[in-house]
């Protein structure tokens, strides 16, 4: 089963580093594609209507663009996930209080961003994993991806999958390992601070 070796990806700067450069339009577009859906869904779950959730999402992206160069990525001071969650919750709360009269405040410090609420953490992790899967899938041949999908995503036994796909069981394990390695690299490129997102079970 042929697939892509994800080794070269490991040397790329993370998306969160790249968007600090306002000239890197490609990085910003990738950031919006990855993060906008989770921000919008969180706003909708907080009670905002479609158009209002879209407006608040754009406000969040504007604040991230304005503040990201001052964000400190040191884990002891706070994770990006929690910092972004704080920005989102502030903007949603402000909308609910003021019905859309946006005000520009100070950039929240990473140290303020404590632990995000469970709903935000779940939304964040699910979206990062989904986005990483979407981004890496074109780099693998269909039979490699099918084996990975059956074993890791569907939770089926490797022996059962090997029989179904008529492949040696070693090839199934190799496919799973190869895709997971690339997936972990992609997750780190997108989010940096979610190393526990990929259980190895």
C-alpha positions in Angstrom: 0.0 0.0 0.0 1.6 3.2 -1.1 1.2 6.4 0.7 2.8 9.7 1.5 5.6 9.9 3.9 4.8 13.1 6.0 8.4 13.7 7.0 8.9 16.9 5.0 5.9 18.4 6.7 7.7 18.3 10.1 10.0 21.1 9.0 7.2 23.6 8.1 6.5 26.4 10.5 3.1 26.0 12.2 0.1 27.8 10.9 -0.1 29.8 14.2 3.4 31.1 13.6 2.8 31.9 9.9 -0.3 34.0 10.5 1.7 36.4 12.5 3.2 37.6 9.2 0.5 39.8 7.6 2.0 39.2 4.2 1.3 35.4 4.3 -2.1 35.5 2.8 -2.0 31.7 2.1 -1.6 31.0 5.8 -4.4 33.3 6.8 -6.8 31.7 4.3 -5.8 28.3 5.7 -6.4 29.6 9.2 -9.9 30.9 8.3 -10.8 27.6 6.6 -9.8 25.7 9.6 -11.0 27.9 12.5 -14.1 29.8 11.1 -16.4 26.7 11.2 -15.7 26.0 14.9 -16.2 29.7 15.9 -19.5 29.9 14.0 -20.8 26.7 15.4 -19.9 27.8 19.0 -21.7 31.1 18.4 -24.8 29.3 17.1 -24.8 26.9 20.1 -24.6 30.0 22.3 -28.0 31.1 21.0 -27.0 33.4 18.1 -29.0 33.4 14.9 -27.2 32.6 11.6 -26.4 36.1 10.5 -25.4 37.2 14.0 -23.2 34.2 14.5 -21.5 35.0 11.1 -21.0 38.6 12.2 -19.5 37.6 15.5 -17.3 35.0 13.8 -15.9 37.8 11.6 -15.3 40.0 14.7 -13.4 37.1 16.3 -11.2 36.7 13.2 -10.5 40.5 13.1 -9.5 40.4 16.7 -7.2 37.4 16.1 -5.6 39.1 13.2 -5.0 42.2 15.3 -3.7 40.4 18.4 -2.0 37.3 17.1 1.5 38.9 16.9 1.4 39.5 20.6 0.3 36.0 21.6 2.9 34.1 23.6 2.8 30.4 22.7 4.6 29.2 25.9 2.5 26.4 27.3 3.0 27.5 30.9 1.4 30.9 30.1 -1.6 29.4 28.1 -2.6 27.5 25.1 -3.8 29.0 21.8 -7.0 26.9 22.1 -7.8 28.6 25.4 -6.8 32.1 24.2 -9.0 31.8 21.2 -11.8 30.4 23.3 -11.6 33.5 25.5 -11.8 35.8 22.5 -14.8 33.9 21.2 -16.6 33.9 24.5 -16.0 37.6 25.0 -17.4 38.4 21.6 -20.4 36.2 22.0 -21.1 37.7 25.5 -20.7 41.2 24.2 -23.2 40.6 21.4 -25.7 39.1 23.8 -25.4 42.1 26.1 -25.2 44.8 23.4 -27.0 43.2 20.5 -24.2 43.7 18.0 -22.6 47.0 19.1 -19.1 45.8 18.6 -16.4 47.4 20.7 -12.7 46.8 20.3 -11.0 46.0 23.6 -7.6 45.0 24.7 -6.0 41.8 23.4 -6.5 39.2 26.0 -3.3 37.8 27.5 -2.5 34.1 27.2 -2.3 33.9 31.0 -5.9 35.1 31.3 -7.2 32.3 29.2 -7.4 29.6 31.9 -9.2 26.4 30.8 -11.8 26.9 28.1 -15.2 25.6 28.8 -15.9 22.0 27.9 -18.1 22.9 24.9 -15.4 25.0 23.4 -12.7 22.4 24.0 -14.8 19.7 22.4 -15.6 21.9 19.4 -12.0 22.9 19.0 -10.6 19.4 19.1 -13.2 18.0 16.8 -12.7 20.7 14.2 -8.9 20.4 14.3 -9.0 16.7 13.8 -11.6 17.0 11.0 -9.6 19.7 9.2 -6.3 17.7 9.5 -8.0 14.6 8.1 -9.4 16.6 5.2 -6.0 18.1 4.4 -4.0 14.9 4.5 -6.4 12.6 2.7 -5.3 13.6 -0.9 -1.8 12.6 0.0 -2.6 8.9 0.3 -3.7 6.3 -2.2 -7.3 5.0 -1.8 -6.4 1.6 -0.5 -4.1 3.1 2.2 -6.8 5.5 3.3 -9.4 2.7 3.4 -7.3 0.6 5.6 -6.7 3.5 8.0 -10.4 4.5 7.9 -11.6 1.0 8.8 -9.1 0.4 11.6 -8.7 3.9 13.2 -11.8 5.8 12.4 -14.3 2.9 12.4 -12.5 1.0 15.2 -12.5 -2.3 13.5 -10.0 -5.1 14.1 -7.0 -5.2 11.8 -7.5 -8.9 11.0 -11.1 -8.3 9.9 -10.0 -5.3 7.7 -7.2 -7.3 6.2 -9.6 -10.0 5.2 -12.1 -7.6 3.8 -9.5 -5.7 1.8 -7.6 -8.8 0.9 -4.4 -7.4 2.1 -1.7 -8.8 4.5 -2.4 -7.8 8.1 1.1 -6.2 8.2 0.0 -3.9 5.4 -3.0 -2.8 7.4 -0.8 -1.9 10.4 1.6 -0.1 8.1 -1.2 2.0 6.6 -2.6 2.9 10.0 0.9 3.9 11.2 1.8 5.9 8.1 -1.5 7.9 8.1 -1.4 8.5 11.9 2.1 9.8 11.6 1.1 12.3 9.0 -2.1 13.2 10.8 -0.2 14.0 14.0 2.1 16.3 12.1 -0.8 18.0 10.4 -2.6 18.5 13.8 0.6 20.1 15.2 0.8 22.4 12.1 -2.7 23.6 12.6 -2.9 23.9 16.4 0.5 23.3 18.0 -0.8 22.6 21.5 -3.1 19.6 21.2 -0.7 16.6 21.4 -3.3 14.5 23.2 -5.8 14.8 20.4 -4.7 11.5 18.7 -5.2 8.5 20.9 -3.1 5.5 19.7 -5.5 2.8 20.8 
